[in-house]
Amino acid sequence: MMGVGLRMACVMVALALGLAASTQVAGAAQPRTIRVVTSSTVNLSDLFTGLEPGQDCEIGPGPAAGGRITVEQPQLAAIAEQFGVEWQPGVVPAQVIIERKARVVDHDAVVALIRKSLGQSQALHDPDVNLSSDAPIMVPAEMTASPQVETMEYDTNTGRFVAGLLLQAPGTDAVHVRIAGTAIEMVEVPVFTRIMGTGSIVAGSDLQLQRLRKRLVGDGTVLDAENAVGLALKRQTMPGVPILIKDLGRPTLVSRGMTVLLRLDGPGLAITAKGEAIEAGGLGERIHVLNITSRAILMAQVIAPGVVQVDAQGGSSRVSPPRSGLPPLYSLEATPPSGQRGFMQ
């Protein structure tokens, strides 16, 4: 008898629970399980189904793009009471998850946009743009518009910028995104691919183009590779650094102290003599040379390796015959120009 009474009691409890559950299901409003929203706010209908006509309204801000909000049973009950929703919590705890889908704005597109804006507002030519954060820029999935620069602040001393991006499309809420980073103006210049020693003749294969910060490239920097090819280096230069115009010169065809051939050409006349270079010179450069026979110092133009063309109209100076070897320092005694006299006499 006791067993039968116990079974009857269990049946009565089960029936009572069933009635309670059926009462909850039959109610006018029920909480949702998960809800995807497409705006920046949450409405009452995003939490409950079965609302009375005209009962739906905005109740608060929604999750950020790509985020979610979980509304637990105590908060659901408080909202239901506040807005007059006929719902009572059941035996099983209820919760509603509200999500907002998102898409990632293309990083390269944002960098290109910033570069273009800085070029227009700050006259920066081809700056190297780096965003401060590597985190992806998330916007609501329903926002298909491309970003536009709304505001731009740029510090010319540090190269730092703060930009406000705007995404706006008909029928959607405008999206404002704030980003920061650095923008350094760059310039493409030729640099050496290897260590180049003093006197090295620059070939095209020795050079490559490299983007460098503009502030590292001075006014005396070679900007065009063609302006360096064929010239000689006056000092050793390291790879990857700007090439200075002052460090380049014409290849030395005549070195100081070198025995040279002196040429004097005139109408129907060609005279040659032996001389000595007092200065080094490259092709086309004018240097002082000593006529070994006459001891006259002449001005001549380098025309080939070891060959100089004497200026027939130029003046000359004489030095005393050396006691031994080369003259130490050429002590000059000026003599007036006299045609070819300074060349042969």
Order of alpha helices (4+ residues) and beta strands (2+ residues): alpha-beta-beta-beta-beta-beta-beta-alpha-beta-beta-alpha-beta-beta-beta-beta-beta-beta-beta-beta-beta-beta-beta-beta-beta-beta-beta-beta-beta-alpha
